[in-house]
Amino acid sequence: MRLIDQFRGALLGGAIGDALGVPAEKRTPEEIRARWGEIRDFVEPWDRTGTNPRYRGDGNITDDSLMMAMLCRVYLTKREHLDAYDAAEHLVPLLLEASTFVPEYGRAMPLIERLFYPEKYLYLRLKLAQVEPREGGLGNMVNCGAAMYVAPIGLMNAGNPRAAYAEAIDFAAAHQWSYGREAAGVFAACVAAAAVPDADIDDALAAALTLARDGTRSAIVRALDVAHAHENWRSAVQPLQAALLDYMPGGWTADRRPSGLPSRTGAIEELPAALALLSITRGQFTESVISAANYGHDADSIAIMAGCIAGALNGADALPLAWVDTIRRRNQIDFAGLGDELHTLFVTLAERDDAAHRHRLARLGLAGEPVEQPA
């Protein structure tokens, strides 16, 4: 498998997972079974009435994938690794000014109009309040808002989970804090570990366990313990939800959103759940995203995380062609093309970073004669 196929697979796989999961968002496993039996393909929206005009089904992606595509464009604009300042200098202007097709509404609009309040916080803090970007996320509702779209950071650090973690933690400081920011770093590290031609799911899980801290690490360990006790994801869903409830400060609120309070011992549900389901399915793409969609709760975000990691592990050729075609037709984003462009940029940056590393070692007397310092 070629690395370029893994880049395509990660982005396409994430978008597929997002679209599979969104009709079941905020729903329980019991509600999902009563409505669909089991989600094994794109399904219709749960509800589309005059009071809820968004079309959240039939292969439409959500803000998770739209933000992921925006982050790809930030890389392709800057053509360099990212930090918190790039959220202010590149991401926020794109959210405000770029005309983006939003499939839930069937029209183009500035993406800021579609975002949930914790994501609009980027605009409030970085544009209106003009805070220092590395402090932009302070005070936000703690949720998966940063983690859900940082897969491109993992890809741009392919094979180096520690660097992916550091870059995502830096970038996400502009958006999130506490365990929301930590989850972004760990998820990016998992994608980086998966985006290696001979990687398997154990490499991604090892990256998570090595790098995660505080409640995020504890929640991942607990989730994987549940996963190891089950051979089938169907029997694992409810024990997994019960186990992860301990890590959500304030529990699961009436509108089925985590409370969002900062905590050293708390964790978002989405990342540990996705990693547990990936462990049970051994990273096989189709069952990974199907299991995430049927999990309910924040199903689209759980499924985009599972889809990005499984897509990176298996490559674009492993994704069902009908799903890939539906994603392309309904959402008007060329995720495969974005993967190709990111891969080209990754090769350029990797070669430059390698030359800089060899130059430093040589200057320190550790590796022969100094090489020319790269631009």
LONUSE-194718 format. One record per residue (C-alpha): residue in one letter; x, y, z; residue number from 0. Coordinates in Angstrom, 1 decimal. Layout:
N
votor: A; X: X; Y: Y; Z: Z; kolfi: NUM
...
//
This chain:
375
votor: M; X: 0.0; Y: 0.0; Z: 0.0; kolfi: 0
votor: R; X: 1.3; Y: 3.5; Z: -0.9; kolfi: 1
votor: L; X: 1.3; Y: 6.3; Z: 1.6; kolfi: 2
votor: I; X: -0.7; Y: 8.5; Z: -0.8; kolfi: 3
votor: D; X: -3.5; Y: 5.9; Z: -0.7; kolfi: 4
votor: Q; X: -3.5; Y: 6.2; Z: 3.1; kolfi: 5
votor: F; X: -3.8; Y: 9.9; Z: 2.9; kolfi: 6
votor: R; X: -6.8; Y: 9.6; Z: 0.6; kolfi: 7
votor: G; X: -8.2; Y: 6.8; Z: 2.8; kolfi: 8
votor: A; X: -8.0; Y: 8.8; Z: 6.0; kolfi: 9
votor: L; X: -9.9; Y: 11.8; Z: 4.7; kolfi: 10
votor: L; X: -12.5; Y: 9.8; Z: 2.7; kolfi: 11
votor: G; X: -12.9; Y: 7.4; Z: 5.6; kolfi: 12
votor: G; X: -13.5; Y: 10.1; Z: 8.0; kolfi: 13
votor: A; X: -16.1; Y: 11.7; Z: 5.8; kolfi: 14
votor: I; X: -17.9; Y: 8.4; Z: 5.3; kolfi: 15
votor: G; X: -18.0; Y: 7.8; Z: 9.1; kolfi: 16
votor: D; X: -19.3; Y: 11.3; Z: 9.7; kolfi: 17
votor: A; X: -22.1; Y: 10.8; Z: 7.1; kolfi: 18
votor: L; X: -23.0; Y: 7.3; Z: 8.5; kolfi: 19
votor: G; X: -23.2; Y: 8.5; Z: 12.0; kolfi: 20
votor: V; X: -25.0; Y: 11.8; Z: 11.8; kolfi: 21
votor: P; X: -28.6; Y: 10.5; Z: 11.6; kolfi: 22
votor: A; X: -28.0; Y: 8.7; Z: 14.9; kolfi: 23
votor: E; X: -26.4; Y: 11.6; Z: 16.7; kolfi: 24
votor: K; X: -27.8; Y: 12.1; Z: 20.2; kolfi: 25
votor: R; X: -29.7; Y: 8.8; Z: 20.0; kolfi: 26
votor: T; X: -29.3; Y: 5.7; Z: 22.2; kolfi: 27
votor: P; X: -28.6; Y: 2.3; Z: 20.9; kolfi: 28
votor: E; X: -32.2; Y: 1.3; Z: 21.8; kolfi: 29
votor: E; X: -33.6; Y: 4.2; Z: 19.8; kolfi: 30
votor: I; X: -31.3; Y: 3.3; Z: 16.8; kolfi: 31
votor: R; X: -32.5; Y: -0.4; Z: 16.9; kolfi: 32
votor: A; X: -36.1; Y: 0.7; Z: 17.0; kolfi: 33
votor: R; X: -35.7; Y: 3.0; Z: 14.1; kolfi: 34
votor: W; X: -33.4; Y: 1.2; Z: 11.7; kolfi: 35
votor: G; X: -32.6; Y: -2.2; Z: 13.3; kolfi: 36
votor: E; X: -29.0; Y: -1.6; Z: 12.5; kolfi: 37
votor: I; X: -27.3; Y: 1.2; Z: 10.5; kolfi: 38
votor: R; X: -25.3; Y: -0.5; Z: 7.7; kolfi: 39
votor: D; X: -25.5; Y: 2.1; Z: 5.0; kolfi: 40
votor: F; X: -26.4; Y: 5.8; Z: 4.7; kolfi: 41
votor: V; X: -29.9; Y: 6.3; Z: 6.1; kolfi: 42
votor: E; X: -32.5; Y: 9.1; Z: 6.1; kolfi: 43
votor: P; X: -32.4; Y: 11.9; Z: 8.6; kolfi: 44
votor: W; X: -34.0; Y: 11.1; Z: 12.0; kolfi: 45
votor: D; X: -36.1; Y: 14.2; Z: 11.7; kolfi: 46
votor: R; X: -36.6; Y: 16.9; Z: 9.1; kolfi: 47
votor: T; X: -39.5; Y: 19.2; Z: 9.9; kolfi: 48
votor: G; X: -40.1; Y: 22.8; Z: 9.5; kolfi: 49
votor: T; X: -38.4; Y: 23.4; Z: 12.9; kolfi: 50
votor: N; X: -35.3; Y: 21.4; Z: 11.9; kolfi: 51
votor: P; X: -34.4; Y: 22.2; Z: 8.3; kolfi: 52
votor: R; X: -31.0; Y: 20.5; Z: 8.3; kolfi: 53
votor: Y; X: -30.8; Y: 17.4; Z: 6.1; kolfi: 54
votor: R; X: -28.7; Y: 15.2; Z: 8.4; kolfi: 55
votor: G; X: -28.7; Y: 11.9; Z: 6.5; kolfi: 56
votor: D; X: -28.4; Y: 10.0; Z: 3.2; kolfi: 57
votor: G; X: -24.7; Y: 10.6; Z: 2.9; kolfi: 58
votor: N; X: -24.5; Y: 14.3; Z: 3.9; kolfi: 59
votor: I; X: -21.4; Y: 15.2; Z: 6.0; kolfi: 60
votor: T; X: -21.5; Y: 17.6; Z: 8.9; kolfi: 61
votor: D; X: -19.3; Y: 20.3; Z: 10.3; kolfi: 62
votor: D; X: -16.8; Y: 17.6; Z: 11.4; kolfi: 63
votor: S; X: -15.8; Y: 16.8; Z: 7.8; kolfi: 64
votor: L; X: -16.2; Y: 20.4; Z: 6.6; kolfi: 65
votor: M; X: -13.8; Y: 21.6; Z: 9.3; kolfi: 66
votor: M; X: -11.4; Y: 18.8; Z: 8.4; kolfi: 67
votor: A; X: -11.4; Y: 20.0; Z: 4.8; kolfi: 68
votor: M; X: -10.8; Y: 23.5; Z: 6.0; kolfi: 69
votor: L; X: -7.8; Y: 22.4; Z: 7.9; kolfi: 70
votor: C; X: -6.4; Y: 20.7; Z: 4.8; kolfi: 71
votor: R; X: -6.8; Y: 24.1; Z: 3.0; kolfi: 72
votor: V; X: -4.9; Y: 25.8; Z: 5.9; kolfi: 73
votor: Y; X: -2.0; Y: 23.5; Z: 5.3; kolfi: 74
votor: L; X: -2.1; Y: 24.0; Z: 1.5; kolfi: 75
votor: T; X: -2.2; Y: 27.8; Z: 2.0; kolfi: 76
votor: K; X: 0.6; Y: 28.0; Z: 4.6; kolfi: 77
votor: R; X: 2.6; Y: 25.1; Z: 3.2; kolfi: 78
votor: E; X: 4.2; Y: 24.5; Z: 6.6; kolfi: 79
votor: H; X: 3.5; Y: 22.9; Z: 9.9; kolfi: 80
votor: L; X: 0.9; Y: 24.6; Z: 12.0; kolfi: 81
votor: D; X: 0.6; Y: 26.3; Z: 15.4; kolfi: 82
votor: A; X: -2.1; Y: 28.2; Z: 17.3; kolfi: 83
votor: Y; X: -1.4; Y: 31.4; Z: 15.4; kolfi: 84
votor: D; X: -2.4; Y: 29.7; Z: 12.1; kolfi: 85
votor: A; X: -5.9; Y: 29.2; Z: 13.6; kolfi: 86
votor: A; X: -6.2; Y: 33.0; Z: 13.8; kolfi: 87
votor: E; X: -4.3; Y: 33.9; Z: 10.6; kolfi: 88
votor: H; X: -5.6; Y: 31.2; Z: 8.3; kolfi: 89
votor: L; X: -8.5; Y: 29.1; Z: 9.7; kolfi: 90
votor: V; X: -10.8; Y: 31.9; Z: 11.0; kolfi: 91
votor: P; X: -10.6; Y: 33.9; Z: 7.7; kolfi: 92
votor: L; X: -11.6; Y: 30.8; Z: 5.8; kolfi: 93
votor: L; X: -14.5; Y: 30.2; Z: 8.1; kolfi: 94
votor: L; X: -15.7; Y: 33.8; Z: 7.6; kolfi: 95
votor: E; X: -15.0; Y: 34.4; Z: 4.0; kolfi: 96
votor: A; X: -14.8; Y: 31.2; Z: 2.0; kolfi: 97
votor: S; X: -18.1; Y: 30.1; Z: 0.3; kolfi: 98
votor: T; X: -18.5; Y: 26.5; Z: 1.4; kolfi: 99
votor: F; X: -21.2; Y: 24.1; Z: 0.3; kolfi: 100
votor: V; X: -23.0; Y: 22.9; Z: 3.4; kolfi: 101
votor: P; X: -25.0; Y: 19.7; Z: 2.4; kolfi: 102
votor: E; X: -27.3; Y: 19.9; Z: 5.5; kolfi: 103
votor: Y; X: -28.7; Y: 23.1; Z: 4.0; kolfi: 104
votor: G; X: -28.1; Y: 22.3; Z: 0.4; kolfi: 105
votor: R; X: -26.4; Y: 25.7; Z: -0.3; kolfi: 106
votor: A; X: -23.1; Y: 27.5; Z: -0.1; kolfi: 107
votor: M; X: -22.4; Y: 29.8; Z: 2.9; kolfi: 108
votor: P; X: -19.6; Y: 30.9; Z: 5.1; kolfi: 109
votor: L; X: -18.9; Y: 27.9; Z: 7.3; kolfi: 110
votor: I; X: -19.1; Y: 30.0; Z: 10.4; kolfi: 111
votor: E; X: -22.9; Y: 30.1; Z: 10.0; kolfi: 112
votor: R; X: -23.1; Y: 26.3; Z: 10.3; kolfi: 113
votor: L; X: -20.9; Y: 25.8; Z: 13.3; kolfi: 114
votor: F; X: -21.9; Y: 25.0; Z: 16.9; kolfi: 115
votor: Y; X: -21.2; Y: 27.6; Z: 19.6; kolfi: 116
votor: P; X: -17.9; Y: 25.9; Z: 20.8; kolfi: 117
votor: E; X: -16.6; Y: 26.2; Z: 17.2; kolfi: 118
votor: K; X: -17.9; Y: 29.7; Z: 16.8; kolfi: 119
votor: Y; X: -15.7; Y: 30.5; Z: 19.8; kolfi: 120
votor: L; X: -12.8; Y: 30.6; Z: 17.4; kolfi: 121
votor: Y; X: -14.3; Y: 33.7; Z: 15.8; kolfi: 122
votor: L; X: -15.3; Y: 35.2; Z: 19.2; kolfi: 123
votor: R; X: -11.8; Y: 34.8; Z: 20.7; kolfi: 124
votor: L; X: -9.4; Y: 35.1; Z: 17.8; kolfi: 125
votor: K; X: -11.2; Y: 37.7; Z: 15.7; kolfi: 126
votor: L; X: -13.5; Y: 39.8; Z: 17.9; kolfi: 127
votor: A; X: -11.6; Y: 39.6; Z: 21.2; kolfi: 128
votor: Q; X: -8.1; Y: 39.5; Z: 19.5; kolfi: 129
votor: V; X: -6.7; Y: 37.2; Z: 22.3; kolfi: 130
votor: E; X: -3.3; Y: 35.7; Z: 22.1; kolfi: 131
votor: P; X: -4.0; Y: 32.5; Z: 20.0; kolfi: 132
votor: R; X: -2.3; Y: 30.2; Z: 22.4; kolfi: 133
votor: E; X: -4.9; Y: 31.2; Z: 24.9; kolfi: 134
votor: G; X: -7.9; Y: 31.2; Z: 22.5; kolfi: 135
votor: G; X: -9.4; Y: 28.0; Z: 23.8; kolfi: 136
votor: L; X: -9.5; Y: 29.0; Z: 27.4; kolfi: 137
votor: G; X: -13.1; Y: 29.2; Z: 28.8; kolfi: 138
votor: N; X: -14.7; Y: 27.3; Z: 25.9; kolfi: 139
votor: M; X: -17.1; Y: 24.5; Z: 26.5; kolfi: 140
votor: V; X: -14.9; Y: 21.4; Z: 26.7; kolfi: 141
votor: N; X: -15.9; Y: 19.1; Z: 23.9; kolfi: 142
votor: C; X: -14.7; Y: 17.2; Z: 20.9; kolfi: 143
votor: G; X: -14.8; Y: 20.3; Z: 18.7; kolfi: 144
votor: A; X: -11.0; Y: 20.4; Z: 18.1; kolfi: 145
votor: A; X: -10.4; Y: 16.7; Z: 18.0; kolfi: 146
votor: M; X: -13.0; Y: 16.0; Z: 15.4; kolfi: 147
votor: Y; X: -11.1; Y: 17.7; Z: 12.6; kolfi: 148
votor: V; X: -7.4; Y: 17.4; Z: 13.3; kolfi: 149
votor: A; X: -6.7; Y: 14.2; Z: 11.2; kolfi: 150
votor: P; X: -4.8; Y: 16.3; Z: 8.7; kolfi: 151
votor: I; X: -2.3; Y: 17.2; Z: 11.5; kolfi: 152
votor: G; X: -1.8; Y: 13.4; Z: 12.0; kolfi: 153
votor: L; X: -1.3; Y: 12.9; Z: 8.2; kolfi: 154
votor: M; X: 1.2; Y: 15.8; Z: 8.0; kolfi: 155
votor: N; X: 3.3; Y: 14.0; Z: 10.7; kolfi: 156
votor: A; X: 2.8; Y: 10.5; Z: 9.3; kolfi: 157
votor: G; X: 5.0; Y: 8.0; Z: 11.1; kolfi: 158
votor: N; X: 5.7; Y: 10.4; Z: 13.9; kolfi: 159
votor: P; X: 2.9; Y: 10.2; Z: 16.5; kolfi: 160
votor: R; X: 4.8; Y: 12.3; Z: 19.1; kolfi: 161
votor: A; X: 5.3; Y: 15.2; Z: 16.6; kolfi: 162
votor: A; X: 1.6; Y: 14.9; Z: 15.6; kolfi: 163
votor: Y; X: 0.6; Y: 15.1; Z: 19.2; kolfi: 164
votor: A; X: 2.7; Y: 18.2; Z: 19.8; kolfi: 165
votor: E; X: 1.5; Y: 20.0; Z: 16.7; kolfi: 166
votor: A; X: -2.1; Y: 19.3; Z: 17.4; kolfi: 167
votor: I; X: -1.8; Y: 20.3; Z: 21.1; kolfi: 168
votor: D; X: -0.2; Y: 23.6; Z: 19.9; kolfi: 169
votor: F; X: -2.8; Y: 24.3; Z: 17.2; kolfi: 170
votor: A; X: -5.8; Y: 23.2; Z: 19.3; kolfi: 171
votor: A; X: -4.8; Y: 25.7; Z: 22.0; kolfi: 172
votor: A; X: -6.6; Y: 28.3; Z: 19.9; kolfi: 173
votor: H; X: -9.8; Y: 26.4; Z: 20.0; kolfi: 174
votor: Q; X: -10.0; Y: 24.1; Z: 23.1; kolfi: 175
votor: W; X: -8.6; Y: 23.5; Z: 26.5; kolfi: 176
votor: S; X: -8.5; Y: 20.8; Z: 29.2; kolfi: 177
votor: Y; X: -9.4; Y: 17.3; Z: 28.0; kolfi: 178
votor: G; X: -10.9; Y: 18.6; Z: 24.7; kolfi: 179
votor: R; X: -7.4; Y: 19.8; Z: 23.7; kolfi: 180
votor: E; X: -5.8; Y: 16.7; Z: 25.0; kolfi: 181
votor: A; X: -8.1; Y: 14.5; Z: 22.8; kolfi: 182
votor: A; X: -7.1; Y: 16.5; Z: 19.8; kolfi: 183
votor: G; X: -3.4; Y: 15.7; Z: 20.4; kolfi: 184
votor: V; X: -4.0; Y: 12.0; Z: 21.0; kolfi: 185
votor: F; X: -6.3; Y: 11.6; Z: 18.0; kolfi: 186
votor: A; X: -3.7; Y: 13.3; Z: 15.7; kolfi: 187
votor: A; X: -1.1; Y: 10.9; Z: 17.1; kolfi: 188
votor: C; X: -3.3; Y: 7.9; Z: 16.3; kolfi: 189
votor: V; X: -3.7; Y: 9.0; Z: 12.7; kolfi: 190
votor: A; X: 0.1; Y: 9.6; Z: 12.4; kolfi: 191
votor: A; X: 0.7; Y: 6.1; Z: 13.7; kolfi: 192
votor: A; X: -1.9; Y: 4.6; Z: 11.3; kolfi: 193
votor: A; X: -0.5; Y: 6.4; Z: 8.3; kolfi: 194
votor: V; X: 2.4; Y: 4.0; Z: 7.8; kolfi: 195
votor: P; X: 2.2; Y: 1.4; Z: 5.0; kolfi: 196
votor: D; X: 2.8; Y: -1.6; Z: 7.4; kolfi: 197
votor: A; X: 0.9; Y: -0.2; Z: 10.4; kolfi: 198
votor: D; X: -1.9; Y: -2.0; Z: 12.1; kolfi: 199
votor: I; X: -4.5; Y: -1.0; Z: 14.7; kolfi: 200
votor: D; X: -2.2; Y: -1.9; Z: 17.6; kolfi: 201
votor: D; X: 0.3; Y: 0.8; Z: 16.4; kolfi: 202
votor: A; X: -2.5; Y: 3.4; Z: 16.6; kolfi: 203
votor: L; X: -3.6; Y: 2.2; Z: 20.1; kolfi: 204
votor: A; X: 0.0; Y: 2.1; Z: 21.3; kolfi: 205
votor: A; X: 0.4; Y: 5.8; Z: 20.3; kolfi: 206
votor: A; X: -2.7; Y: 6.7; Z: 22.3; kolfi: 207
votor: L; X: -1.6; Y: 4.9; Z: 25.4; kolfi: 208
votor: T; X: 2.0; Y: 6.3; Z: 25.1; kolfi: 209
votor: L; X: 1.0; Y: 9.9; Z: 24.7; kolfi: 210
votor: A; X: -2.4; Y: 10.4; Z: 26.4; kolfi: 211
votor: R; X: -2.4; Y: 12.1; Z: 29.8; kolfi: 212
votor: D; X: -4.7; Y: 12.5; Z: 32.8; kolfi: 213
votor: G; X: -8.4; Y: 11.5; Z: 32.4; kolfi: 214
votor: T; X: -8.0; Y: 10.9; Z: 28.7; kolfi: 215
votor: R; X: -5.5; Y: 8.2; Z: 29.2; kolfi: 216
votor: S; X: -7.5; Y: 6.6; Z: 32.0; kolfi: 217
votor: A; X: -10.6; Y: 6.7; Z: 29.8; kolfi: 218
votor: I; X: -8.8; Y: 5.0; Z: 26.9; kolfi: 219
votor: V; X: -7.4; Y: 2.3; Z: 29.2; kolfi: 220
votor: R; X: -10.9; Y: 1.7; Z: 30.6; kolfi: 221
votor: A; X: -12.5; Y: 1.6; Z: 27.1; kolfi: 222
votor: L; X: -9.9; Y: -0.8; Z: 25.8; kolfi: 223
votor: D; X: -10.4; Y: -3.1; Z: 28.9; kolfi: 224
votor: V; X: -14.1; Y: -3.2; Z: 27.9; kolfi: 225
votor: A; X: -13.2; Y: -3.9; Z: 24.3; kolfi: 226
votor: H; X: -10.9; Y: -6.8; Z: 25.3; kolfi: 227
votor: A; X: -13.8; Y: -8.5; Z: 27.0; kolfi: 228
votor: H; X: -15.9; Y: -8.5; Z: 23.8; kolfi: 229
votor: E; X: -15.4; Y: -10.2; Z: 20.5; kolfi: 230
votor: N; X: -18.4; Y: -8.4; Z: 18.9; kolfi: 231
votor: W; X: -19.0; Y: -4.6; Z: 19.0; kolfi: 232
votor: R; X: -22.7; Y: -5.1; Z: 19.4; kolfi: 233
votor: S; X: -22.4; Y: -6.6; Z: 22.9; kolfi: 234
votor: A; X: -19.7; Y: -4.0; Z: 23.8; kolfi: 235
votor: V; X: -21.7; Y: -0.8; Z: 23.1; kolfi: 236
votor: Q; X: -23.7; Y: -0.5; Z: 26.3; kolfi: 237
votor: P; X: -20.9; Y: -1.6; Z: 28.7; kolfi: 238
votor: L; X: -18.6; Y: 0.9; Z: 26.9; kolfi: 239
votor: Q; X: -21.1; Y: 3.7; Z: 27.4; kolfi: 240
votor: A; X: -21.5; Y: 2.8; Z: 31.1; kolfi: 241
votor: A; X: -17.8; Y: 2.8; Z: 31.6; kolfi: 242
votor: L; X: -17.1; Y: 6.1; Z: 29.9; kolfi: 243
votor: L; X: -19.9; Y: 7.9; Z: 31.8; kolfi: 244
votor: D; X: -17.5; Y: 8.0; Z: 34.8; kolfi: 245
votor: Y; X: -15.3; Y: 10.4; Z: 32.8; kolfi: 246
votor: M; X: -17.8; Y: 13.0; Z: 31.8; kolfi: 247
votor: P; X: -18.1; Y: 15.6; Z: 34.5; kolfi: 248
votor: G; X: -21.8; Y: 16.2; Z: 35.2; kolfi: 249
votor: G; X: -22.7; Y: 13.0; Z: 33.3; kolfi: 250
votor: W; X: -24.7; Y: 13.0; Z: 30.0; kolfi: 251
votor: T; X: -27.1; Y: 16.0; Z: 30.1; kolfi: 252
votor: A; X: -30.8; Y: 16.1; Z: 29.2; kolfi: 253
votor: D; X: -30.1; Y: 17.1; Z: 25.6; kolfi: 254
votor: R; X: -27.4; Y: 14.3; Z: 25.5; kolfi: 255
votor: R; X: -24.4; Y: 16.5; Z: 25.3; kolfi: 256
votor: P; X: -21.5; Y: 16.2; Z: 27.8; kolfi: 257
votor: S; X: -21.5; Y: 19.0; Z: 30.3; kolfi: 258
votor: G; X: -18.3; Y: 20.6; Z: 29.0; kolfi: 259
votor: L; X: -16.7; Y: 21.4; Z: 32.4; kolfi: 260
votor: P; X: -12.8; Y: 21.4; Z: 32.5; kolfi: 261
votor: S; X: -11.3; Y: 18.6; Z: 34.5; kolfi: 262
votor: R; X: -8.0; Y: 16.8; Z: 35.0; kolfi: 263
votor: T; X: -9.8; Y: 13.5; Z: 35.4; kolfi: 264
votor: G; X: -12.5; Y: 13.9; Z: 32.7; kolfi: 265
votor: A; X: -12.4; Y: 12.9; Z: 29.1; kolfi: 266
votor: I; X: -14.6; Y: 13.3; Z: 26.0; kolfi: 267
votor: E; X: -16.5; Y: 10.1; Z: 25.2; kolfi: 268
votor: E; X: -15.8; Y: 10.2; Z: 21.4; kolfi: 269
votor: L; X: -12.1; Y: 9.3; Z: 21.2; kolfi: 270
votor: P; X: -12.1; Y: 6.4; Z: 23.8; kolfi: 271
votor: A; X: -15.2; Y: 5.0; Z: 22.2; kolfi: 272
votor: A; X: -13.8; Y: 5.1; Z: 18.7; kolfi: 273
votor: L; X: -10.5; Y: 3.5; Z: 19.8; kolfi: 274
votor: A; X: -12.4; Y: 0.7; Z: 21.7; kolfi: 275
votor: L; X: -14.5; Y: 0.0; Z: 18.6; kolfi: 276
votor: L; X: -11.4; Y: 0.0; Z: 16.4; kolfi: 277
votor: S; X: -9.8; Y: -2.5; Z: 18.8; kolfi: 278
votor: I; X: -12.8; Y: -4.8; Z: 18.6; kolfi: 279
votor: T; X: -13.1; Y: -4.6; Z: 14.8; kolfi: 280
votor: R; X: -9.2; Y: -4.8; Z: 14.4; kolfi: 281
votor: G; X: -9.3; Y: -1.6; Z: 12.3; kolfi: 282
votor: Q; X: -11.3; Y: -3.2; Z: 9.5; kolfi: 283
votor: F; X: -12.8; Y: -0.2; Z: 7.8; kolfi: 284
votor: T; X: -16.5; Y: -1.1; Z: 7.2; kolfi: 285
votor: E; X: -17.2; Y: -2.6; Z: 10.6; kolfi: 286
votor: S; X: -15.3; Y: 0.2; Z: 12.3; kolfi: 287
votor: V; X: -17.5; Y: 3.0; Z: 11.0; kolfi: 288
votor: I; X: -20.7; Y: 0.9; Z: 11.2; kolfi: 289
votor: S; X: -20.1; Y: 0.1; Z: 14.8; kolfi: 290
votor: A; X: -19.5; Y: 3.8; Z: 15.5; kolfi: 291
votor: A; X: -22.7; Y: 4.8; Z: 13.8; kolfi: 292
votor: N; X: -24.7; Y: 2.4; Z: 15.8; kolfi: 293
votor: Y; X: -23.1; Y: 3.5; Z: 19.1; kolfi: 294
votor: G; X: -25.3; Y: 6.6; Z: 19.1; kolfi: 295
votor: H; X: -24.5; Y: 9.6; Z: 21.4; kolfi: 296
votor: D; X: -22.1; Y: 11.8; Z: 19.4; kolfi: 297
votor: A; X: -22.1; Y: 9.2; Z: 16.6; kolfi: 298
votor: D; X: -20.9; Y: 11.4; Z: 13.8; kolfi: 299
votor: S; X: -17.8; Y: 12.5; Z: 15.7; kolfi: 300
votor: I; X: -17.1; Y: 8.9; Z: 17.0; kolfi: 301
votor: A; X: -17.4; Y: 7.6; Z: 13.4; kolfi: 302
votor: I; X: -15.2; Y: 10.3; Z: 11.8; kolfi: 303
votor: M; X: -12.4; Y: 9.4; Z: 14.3; kolfi: 304
votor: A; X: -12.9; Y: 5.7; Z: 13.6; kolfi: 305
votor: G; X: -13.1; Y: 6.3; Z: 9.9; kolfi: 306
votor: C; X: -9.9; Y: 8.5; Z: 9.7; kolfi: 307
votor: I; X: -7.8; Y: 5.9; Z: 11.6; kolfi: 308
votor: A; X: -9.3; Y: 2.9; Z: 9.8; kolfi: 309
votor: G; X: -9.1; Y: 4.7; Z: 6.5; kolfi: 310
votor: A; X: -5.4; Y: 5.5; Z: 7.1; kolfi: 311
votor: L; X: -4.7; Y: 1.9; Z: 8.0; kolfi: 312
votor: N; X: -6.5; Y: 0.3; Z: 5.0; kolfi: 313
votor: G; X: -6.1; Y: 3.0; Z: 2.3; kolfi: 314
votor: A; X: -8.7; Y: 4.4; Z: -0.1; kolfi: 315
votor: D; X: -8.9; Y: 1.1; Z: -2.1; kolfi: 316
votor: A; X: -10.5; Y: -0.6; Z: 0.9; kolfi: 317
votor: L; X: -13.4; Y: 1.8; Z: 1.1; kolfi: 318
votor: P; X: -16.7; Y: 0.7; Z: -0.4; kolfi: 319
votor: L; X: -16.9; Y: 2.4; Z: -3.8; kolfi: 320
votor: A; X: -20.6; Y: 3.1; Z: -3.4; kolfi: 321
votor: W; X: -20.0; Y: 5.1; Z: -0.2; kolfi: 322
votor: V; X: -17.1; Y: 7.0; Z: -1.8; kolfi: 323
votor: D; X: -19.3; Y: 7.9; Z: -4.8; kolfi: 324
votor: T; X: -22.1; Y: 9.1; Z: -2.5; kolfi: 325
votor: I; X: -19.8; Y: 11.2; Z: -0.4; kolfi: 326
votor: R; X: -18.4; Y: 12.9; Z: -3.6; kolfi: 327
votor: R; X: -21.8; Y: 13.5; Z: -5.2; kolfi: 328
votor: R; X: -23.7; Y: 14.8; Z: -2.1; kolfi: 329
votor: N; X: -21.0; Y: 16.9; Z: -0.5; kolfi: 330
votor: Q; X: -19.1; Y: 18.6; Z: -3.4; kolfi: 331
votor: I; X: -15.7; Y: 18.1; Z: -1.8; kolfi: 332
votor: D; X: -12.9; Y: 16.1; Z: -3.4; kolfi: 333
votor: F; X: -11.5; Y: 14.5; Z: -0.3; kolfi: 334
votor: A; X: -9.3; Y: 12.2; Z: -2.4; kolfi: 335
votor: G; X: -7.9; Y: 15.2; Z: -4.2; kolfi: 336
votor: L; X: -7.2; Y: 16.9; Z: -0.8; kolfi: 337
votor: G; X: -5.4; Y: 13.8; Z: 0.2; kolfi: 338
votor: D; X: -3.2; Y: 13.9; Z: -2.9; kolfi: 339
votor: E; X: -2.3; Y: 17.5; Z: -2.3; kolfi: 340
votor: L; X: -1.5; Y: 17.0; Z: 1.4; kolfi: 341
votor: H; X: 0.7; Y: 14.0; Z: 0.4; kolfi: 342
votor: T; X: 2.7; Y: 16.1; Z: -2.0; kolfi: 343
votor: L; X: 3.2; Y: 18.8; Z: 0.6; kolfi: 344
votor: F; X: 4.1; Y: 16.2; Z: 3.2; kolfi: 345
votor: V; X: 6.8; Y: 14.8; Z: 1.1; kolfi: 346
votor: T; X: 8.3; Y: 18.2; Z: 0.6; kolfi: 347
votor: L; X: 8.2; Y: 19.1; Z: 4.3; kolfi: 348
votor: A; X: 9.5; Y: 15.6; Z: 5.3; kolfi: 349
votor: E; X: 12.5; Y: 16.0; Z: 3.0; kolfi: 350
votor: R; X: 13.2; Y: 19.4; Z: 4.3; kolfi: 351
votor: D; X: 12.8; Y: 18.3; Z: 7.9; kolfi: 352
votor: D; X: 15.1; Y: 15.4; Z: 7.3; kolfi: 353
votor: A; X: 17.8; Y: 17.6; Z: 5.8; kolfi: 354
votor: A; X: 17.5; Y: 20.0; Z: 8.8; kolfi: 355
votor: H; X: 17.9; Y: 17.1; Z: 11.2; kolfi: 356
votor: R; X: 21.0; Y: 15.8; Z: 9.5; kolfi: 357
votor: H; X: 22.5; Y: 19.3; Z: 9.4; kolfi: 358
votor: R; X: 22.0; Y: 19.7; Z: 13.1; kolfi: 359
votor: L; X: 23.5; Y: 16.3; Z: 13.9; kolfi: 360
votor: A; X: 26.5; Y: 17.1; Z: 11.8; kolfi: 361
votor: R; X: 27.1; Y: 20.4; Z: 13.5; kolfi: 362
votor: L; X: 27.0; Y: 18.6; Z: 16.8; kolfi: 363
votor: G; X: 29.6; Y: 16.2; Z: 15.6; kolfi: 364
votor: L; X: 27.3; Y: 13.3; Z: 15.6; kolfi: 365
votor: A; X: 26.9; Y: 12.5; Z: 11.9; kolfi: 366
votor: G; X: 29.8; Y: 13.3; Z: 9.5; kolfi: 367
votor: E; X: 30.2; Y: 16.5; Z: 7.6; kolfi: 368
votor: P; X: 27.6; Y: 19.3; Z: 7.8; kolfi: 369
votor: V; X: 25.1; Y: 19.2; Z: 5.0; kolfi: 370
votor: E; X: 23.7; Y: 22.3; Z: 3.4; kolfi: 371
votor: Q; X: 21.1; Y: 24.0; Z: 5.6; kolfi: 372
votor: P; X: 17.7; Y: 23.6; Z: 4.0; kolfi: 373
votor: A; X: 15.7; Y: 26.7; Z: 3.2; kolfi: 374
//
